[in-house]
Amino acid sequence: MKRKILLIYTGGTIGMVQNAETGALEVFNFKDIYTLLPMLRLIEAHIDFYALLPLIDSADTNPNFWIRLAKLIEEKYDSYDGFVILHGTDTMSFTASALSFLLENLAKPIILTGSQLPLGVLRSDGRDNIINSIEIAASYGKNEPCVPEVCLYFDNSLFRGNRTYKDNVRTFNAFSSSNYPKLAEVGVNIKYNYDAIMPCPKDKKLKLKVHTQLDNRVAILKLYPGIRLENVEAILSVPDLKAVVMETFGSGNAPGDPAFIALLKKAIERGVVIVSVTQCKGGGAVEIGKYASSFALGEIGVVSGFDITTEAAITKLMFLLGTNISKQELIASMQQSLRGEMTNPQGK
């Protein structure tokens, strides 16, 4: 059976090709994708193209863009078996995380990919990234997709999107997922890690539920030795602030300065939810109270983000705030996995 795949172009490096006459890089018309990449005809899939206009640099990504993308997928969902989104690399992990929360009961593959070099450049990594992403999106077994979740594909590796972060700007292996294994690796064959892949919803009657509200009244507070209390207070005093992702040291440690703790406590008492995530990219999780330097955080009500990434934490907060749940419900949801974005405290 020939699967139908929708290739969505949002902008970014991957869509640039060189004009044969002027030598300048310009946006490629992906309607001619089979001309540029004739090997796509070898994949058992029919590929349609959609440009999400206006095309943007990924640095201009924002919640409205994520909602537009989610609505587009909702509109096209019943007509296609899988989706491949071409996206700039700088904020790709943010978009992958946001989509994972906005698309509830997802039962089809959505794969974000891009490139470090433009598609029209000789050594571009974009060609392989597109071809392999489409092949994975079109891969089904027993009438179910091999990977029915929001993923990020780059340099022969498929990751859970909301577990990734960009960590390199000069090599083709630009993304990592330190706290969760790869979903698939591409070599001579595609090797799927089925134990790590999120299954389709057990209840086949469940329909895709697309959320269309995100609340960006959030902030990131990155701690560092010598941070000024004025800087902390400035962030925590932002008008209408609802939640903060606080990037702490190691397993959730922070300065023990009573004045610093007092600023956090004052914000929490005002209703601001503060979630602690570790600055360490891999190998552990926030464990508030494990060391004395984090004990005070637990006492005043700082929430543990366990092993969630900053990208997933900030988009998850936007999503949860957009659902208008209570503060206590939000805190509870931030400490459990909704879309596989974190390892629950019980290790599940």
C-alpha positions as CSV (number, residue, x, y, z in Angstrom):
1,M,0.0,0.0,0.0
2,K,1.4,3.4,-1.0
3,R,1.3,5.8,1.9
4,K,0.6,9.5,1.6
5,I,3.1,11.9,3.2
6,L,2.7,15.6,3.5
7,L,6.0,17.6,3.3
8,I,5.6,20.9,5.1
9,Y,8.1,23.6,4.5
10,T,8.3,26.4,7.2
11,G,11.6,28.0,6.2
12,G,15.2,27.5,7.3
13,T,18.5,26.5,5.7
14,I,17.3,23.3,4.2
15,G,15.1,25.1,1.6
16,M,17.9,27.1,-0.1
17,V,19.3,26.2,-3.5
18,Q,21.8,27.9,-5.7
19,N,20.6,29.9,-8.7
20,A,22.5,28.5,-11.7
21,E,22.7,31.9,-13.3
22,T,23.5,34.2,-10.4
23,G,25.1,31.8,-7.9
24,A,22.9,33.3,-5.2
25,L,21.0,31.1,-2.7
26,E,17.2,31.3,-3.1
27,V,14.2,29.4,-1.8
28,F,13.6,26.1,-3.6
29,N,10.2,25.3,-5.0
30,F,9.5,22.0,-3.2
31,K,6.8,21.1,-5.8
32,D,9.8,20.1,-7.9
33,I,11.1,17.8,-5.1
34,Y,11.2,14.7,-7.3
35,T,13.4,16.6,-9.8
36,L,15.9,17.5,-7.1
37,L,15.7,14.1,-5.3
38,P,14.6,11.5,-7.9
39,M,15.5,8.7,-5.5
40,L,12.3,9.6,-3.5
41,R,10.5,7.7,-6.3
42,L,11.9,4.5,-4.8
43,I,10.0,5.0,-1.5
44,E,6.5,3.5,-1.5
45,A,4.8,6.8,-0.8
46,H,3.0,9.6,-2.6
47,I,4.4,13.0,-1.4
48,D,2.5,16.2,-1.4
49,F,4.0,19.6,-0.6
50,Y,2.7,22.5,1.5
51,A,4.5,25.8,2.2
52,L,3.4,27.3,5.5
53,L,3.6,31.0,4.5
54,P,5.1,33.3,5.3
55,L,8.3,31.3,5.5
56,I,10.3,32.2,8.6
57,D,13.8,32.0,10.0
58,S,13.5,29.6,13.0
59,A,14.7,32.4,15.3
60,D,11.3,34.0,14.7
61,T,9.4,30.9,15.9
62,N,6.7,31.7,18.5
63,P,3.5,30.2,20.0
64,N,1.3,31.5,17.2
65,F,3.5,29.7,14.7
66,W,3.2,26.5,16.7
67,I,-0.6,26.8,16.8
68,R,-0.8,27.4,13.1
69,L,1.3,24.3,12.5
70,A,-0.9,22.2,14.8
71,K,-4.0,23.5,13.1
72,L,-2.6,22.6,9.7
73,I,-1.8,19.1,10.8
74,E,-5.4,18.8,12.2
75,E,-6.8,20.0,8.8
76,K,-4.7,17.5,6.8
77,Y,-4.6,14.7,9.4
78,D,-7.2,12.3,7.9
79,S,-5.8,12.7,4.3
80,Y,-2.2,11.7,5.1
81,D,-0.4,8.8,6.8
82,G,2.5,10.9,8.0
83,F,4.0,14.3,8.1
84,V,7.5,15.6,7.6
85,I,8.2,19.2,8.7
86,L,11.2,21.1,7.3
87,H,12.3,23.6,9.9
88,G,15.3,25.7,10.8
89,T,17.6,24.0,13.3
90,D,17.9,26.8,15.9
91,T,14.5,26.3,17.5
92,M,13.6,22.9,16.1
93,S,13.6,21.3,19.5
94,F,11.2,23.9,20.9
95,T,8.8,23.3,18.0
96,A,9.0,19.6,18.4
97,S,8.3,19.9,22.1
98,A,5.4,22.3,21.6
99,L,3.8,20.1,18.9
100,S,4.0,17.0,21.2
101,F,1.8,18.8,23.8
102,L,-0.6,20.4,21.3
103,L,-1.3,17.1,19.5
104,E,-3.1,14.8,21.9
105,N,-3.9,11.2,21.0
106,L,-1.5,11.3,18.1
107,A,-1.4,8.1,16.1
108,K,0.7,9.1,13.1
109,P,4.3,10.1,12.6
110,I,5.3,13.7,12.6
111,I,9.0,14.2,11.9
112,L,10.8,17.5,12.0
113,T,14.1,17.7,10.1
114,G,16.4,20.3,8.5
115,S,20.0,20.7,7.6
116,Q,23.2,22.4,8.5
117,L,23.9,23.2,4.9
118,P,21.4,24.4,2.2
119,L,19.9,21.7,0.1
120,G,21.5,23.2,-3.1
121,V,25.0,22.9,-1.7
122,L,27.3,20.0,-2.8
123,R,27.8,18.5,0.6
124,S,24.4,19.3,2.0
125,D,23.1,17.0,4.7
126,G,19.6,18.0,3.7
127,R,19.1,15.4,1.0
128,D,19.6,12.4,3.3
129,N,17.6,14.0,6.1
130,I,14.6,14.6,3.8
131,I,14.8,11.1,2.2
132,N,15.2,9.2,5.5
133,S,12.5,11.3,7.3
134,I,10.0,10.5,4.5
135,E,10.9,6.8,4.5
136,I,10.4,6.6,8.2
137,A,7.1,8.6,8.1
138,A,5.9,6.1,5.4
139,S,6.9,3.0,7.4
140,Y,4.0,1.0,8.7
141,G,3.7,-2.5,10.1
142,K,0.4,-4.3,10.8
143,N,-1.4,-1.2,9.5
144,E,0.1,1.0,12.3
145,P,3.0,3.5,11.9
146,C,6.4,2.4,13.1
147,V,6.8,5.7,15.0
148,P,3.5,7.3,15.9
149,E,4.8,10.4,17.7
150,V,6.4,13.8,17.2
151,C,10.1,13.1,16.3
152,L,13.2,14.9,15.2
153,Y,15.4,13.3,12.6
154,F,19.0,14.4,12.0
155,D,22.2,12.7,10.8
156,N,21.0,9.1,10.7
157,S,19.3,9.4,14.1
158,L,15.6,9.6,15.0
159,F,14.8,11.1,18.4
160,R,11.7,11.8,20.5
161,G,11.2,15.4,19.7
162,N,10.6,16.7,23.2
163,R,13.7,15.0,24.5
164,T,16.1,16.8,22.2
165,Y,18.3,19.9,22.2
166,K,20.7,21.4,19.7
167,D,24.3,21.2,20.8
168,N,26.4,21.7,17.7
169,V,26.4,24.3,15.0
170,R,29.3,23.0,12.9
171,T,28.8,19.2,12.5
172,F,26.0,17.3,10.9
173,N,25.1,15.5,14.2
174,A,23.6,18.8,15.6
175,F,21.1,17.3,18.0
176,S,21.3,15.1,21.1
177,S,18.9,13.4,23.5
178,S,21.1,12.6,26.5
179,N,18.3,11.3,28.8
180,Y,16.4,9.2,26.3
181,P,17.6,6.6,23.7
182,K,17.2,7.1,20.0
183,L,14.0,5.8,18.5
184,A,15.8,4.6,15.3
185,E,19.2,4.6,13.7
186,V,19.6,4.7,9.9
187,G,22.5,2.7,8.3
188,V,22.3,0.0,5.7
189,N,18.8,-0.7,7.2
190,I,16.6,1.4,9.5
191,K,16.9,-0.1,13.0
192,Y,13.9,0.8,15.2
193,N,14.1,0.8,18.9
194,Y,10.5,-0.3,19.5
195,D,10.9,-0.5,23.3
196,A,11.5,3.3,23.3
197,I,8.8,4.3,20.8
198,M,5.5,5.5,22.1
199,P,2.7,3.2,21.0
200,C,-0.5,4.3,19.3
201,P,-3.4,5.0,21.7
202,K,-4.9,1.7,22.9
203,D,-8.4,3.0,22.4
204,K,-8.7,3.1,18.6
205,K,-11.8,5.3,18.9
206,L,-9.8,8.2,20.3
207,K,-9.5,11.0,17.8
208,L,-6.7,13.5,17.5
209,K,-7.3,16.3,19.9
210,V,-5.6,19.6,18.9
211,H,-5.0,22.2,21.5
212,T,-5.0,25.8,20.3
213,Q,-4.1,27.8,23.4
214,L,-0.6,28.6,24.6
215,D,0.2,31.1,27.4
216,N,3.6,32.7,27.1
217,R,3.6,34.4,30.5
218,V,6.7,32.4,31.4
219,A,10.4,33.0,31.8
220,I,13.7,31.2,32.1
221,L,16.1,32.0,35.0
222,K,19.5,30.6,34.4
223,L,21.6,30.5,37.6
224,Y,25.3,31.2,37.6
225,P,27.9,31.9,40.3
226,G,27.8,35.5,41.3
227,I,24.3,36.1,39.9
228,R,23.0,39.5,41.2
229,L,19.9,39.5,43.2
230,E,18.7,42.5,41.2
231,N,18.7,40.3,38.1
232,V,16.8,37.5,39.8
233,E,14.2,40.1,41.1
234,A,13.9,41.6,37.7
235,I,12.8,38.3,36.1
236,L,10.6,37.3,39.0
237,S,8.9,40.7,39.0
238,V,7.8,40.6,35.3
239,P,4.1,41.8,35.2
240,D,1.6,38.9,34.9
241,L,4.3,36.3,35.2
242,K,2.8,32.8,35.7
243,A,5.7,30.4,35.7
244,V,9.5,30.2,35.6
245,V,11.9,27.5,34.4
246,M,14.9,27.9,36.7
247,E,18.1,26.3,35.4
248,T,19.9,25.0,38.5
249,F,23.2,23.3,39.0
250,G,23.8,19.6,39.0
251,S,20.9,17.7,40.5
252,G,19.0,20.8,41.3
253,N,21.3,22.9,43.5
254,A,21.1,26.6,43.9
255,P,22.8,29.3,46.0
256,G,21.8,29.2,49.7
257,D,21.8,32.9,50.2
258,P,18.8,33.7,52.3
259,A,18.1,36.8,50.2
260,F,18.0,34.7,47.1
261,I,15.7,32.1,48.7
262,A,13.4,34.9,49.9
263,L,13.0,36.3,46.4
264,L,11.9,32.9,45.1
265,K,9.6,32.4,48.1
266,K,8.0,35.8,47.5
267,A,7.3,34.9,43.9
268,I,5.8,31.5,44.7
269,E,3.5,33.1,47.4
270,R,2.4,35.5,44.7
271,G,1.3,32.5,42.6
272,V,4.3,32.0,40.3
273,V,5.2,28.3,39.6
274,I,9.0,27.8,39.6
275,V,10.2,24.6,38.0
276,S,13.8,23.5,38.6
277,V,15.6,21.9,35.6
278,T,19.3,21.0,35.6
279,Q,21.9,22.8,33.5
280,C,23.6,19.4,33.0
281,K,22.5,18.0,29.6
282,G,22.6,14.4,30.5
283,G,23.2,11.7,33.0
284,G,20.8,12.7,35.7
285,A,17.8,14.6,36.9
286,V,16.7,17.2,39.4
287,E,16.4,15.7,42.9
288,I,15.4,18.5,45.2
289,G,16.6,17.9,48.8
290,K,19.4,15.4,47.7
291,Y,22.0,18.0,48.8
292,A,21.7,20.7,51.4
293,S,22.0,23.4,48.7
294,S,18.6,22.3,47.2
295,F,16.8,21.5,50.4
296,A,15.6,25.1,50.9
297,L,14.1,25.1,47.4
298,G,11.8,22.2,48.3
299,E,10.7,23.9,51.5
300,I,9.5,27.0,49.7
301,G,7.7,25.0,47.0
302,V,10.1,24.9,44.0
303,V,8.9,22.1,41.7
304,S,11.2,19.4,40.4
305,G,11.4,19.0,36.6
306,F,13.3,15.8,37.0
307,D,15.1,15.1,33.6
308,I,13.0,17.3,31.3
309,T,14.9,19.6,28.9
310,T,14.5,23.4,29.1
311,E,12.9,23.3,25.7
312,A,10.3,20.9,26.8
313,A,9.8,22.5,30.2
314,I,9.0,26.0,28.8
315,T,6.7,24.7,26.1
316,K,4.9,22.4,28.5
317,L,4.3,25.3,30.9
318,M,2.9,27.4,28.0
319,F,0.6,24.5,27.1
320,L,-0.6,23.8,30.7
321,L,-1.2,27.5,31.4
322,G,-3.2,27.6,28.2
323,T,-5.6,24.9,29.5
324,N,-6.6,27.1,32.5
325,I,-6.1,24.4,35.0
326,S,-5.5,25.3,38.7
327,K,-2.1,26.0,40.1
328,Q,-2.1,22.7,42.0
329,E,-3.1,20.8,38.8
330,L,-0.3,22.5,36.9
331,I,2.2,21.6,39.5
332,A,1.1,18.0,39.5
333,S,1.2,17.8,35.7
334,M,4.7,19.3,35.6
335,Q,5.8,16.3,37.7
336,Q,4.5,13.6,35.5
337,S,5.1,12.7,31.9
338,L,2.3,13.7,29.5
339,R,3.9,12.9,26.1
340,G,7.1,11.0,27.1
341,E,8.9,14.3,27.8
342,M,10.4,13.2,31.1
343,T,11.0,10.1,33.2
344,N,8.5,9.9,36.0
345,P,10.0,9.7,39.5
346,Q,8.9,6.0,39.5
347,G,11.1,5.4,36.5
348,K,8.2,4.7,34.2
